[in-house]
């Protein structure tokens, strides 16, 4: 690069003396660098006319390429700076529907307010798809509701324990009193589609308690289930985070089902064990556990936030 820089300055400053001043070097050193470049390229770049150097056609071509090379190096340095500067860059997140719709928006908005040079690119998908994207380096961090903690390629930190609830409209016949699971199962259910993690939890629940849960309606949207419940006598099992606002405003209610213990979905931020994250993603990953406690303390993980190995 030093030789190309010498050529560019000689051309743009027109004399060796002025070019040497710009580069903070001596004229003999600059002359030697020019000779080295000519030797490397195997052609003269300037014609010597008396004491003057006059650029020839080869020199004009070499000058154009030298400019491009130096400009490319400068752009490379600028872009490499992104990797080492935690205040700039785009963080690629993969997240399931529940965290991407209900949990992350206020947290990401707050973080971006504090770090205006950071951008987020959020891709929604199932936990399985998010893990695939993470392993294929399509995203930097994944926020999932299920993952294999024994996977040697991944490491994770728990963020939230999101309780599951039997949910219905506030005017539902079962609302406001303790009921049995059999009574609940007498009503039609609105459920997530087959293959989703939430649907599997419900299937396991039905198997454990020996009941039949009638999936009267299926969808791939928690928001859709939320809205449907408000206009009929359907029932569903939903994470607390997805219905909390509507429960607080009285549009939905949690049914009091006796002798049934619903689990909580653990939401975890995961990353690859191997490989280096850009500084912005590294800083965000480090601050995410404390941010999750601030924005959603009622479902914040009660376990230690050390890495899950």
Secondary structure, DSSP 8 states (H G I E B T S, - for coil): -HHHHHHHHHHHHSSHHHHHHHTTS-HHHHHHHHHHHHHHHTS-SEEEETTEEEE-HHHHHHHHHHHHHHHHHHHHHHHHHHHH-TTSEEEEEEE-HHIIIIIHHHHHHHHHHH-TTEEEEEEE--HHHHHHHHHTTS-SEEEES---TT-TTEEEEEEEEEEEEEEEETT-TTTTSEE-HHHHHTS-EEEE-TTSHHHHHHHHHHHHHT----EEEEES-HHHHHHHHTTSS-BEEEEHHHHHHHHHTTSEEE-EETT----EEEEEEEEESSS---HHHHHHHHHHHHHHHHH-GGGB--S--S-B-
